[in-house]
Amino acid sequence: MSTLKLKWTGDSKGSGEGFAPIDLLGSSAGACLALTLVNLMDIRKLPVTDFSMEIEVTKNDNTYSITHYPKIRLSSEATEKEQQGAKKSS
């Protein structure tokens, strides 16, 4: 069992310990998209050698924006069709 410690004090500044709720939201959205991409890459049988996902959360006025930056590396033997499949996945 895992426990996540939150840094929430009610004033949106946090205690400085653990994760802020917006961090958890960004992580959750990133994990969801990453799993979707992994399933797509598996369905397309892409020869993936490396996969990572960076997530950027920004606040504008009273709204948040979550941007995902997936990085997919294929083996050097990947065909043009497989390379196009990787581009479609990301």
Secondary structure, 3 states (H helix, E strand, C coil): CCCCCECCCCCCCCCCCCECHHHHHHHHHHHHHHHHHHHHHHHCCCCEEEEEEEEEEEEECCEEEEEEEEEEEECCCCCHHHHHHHHHHC
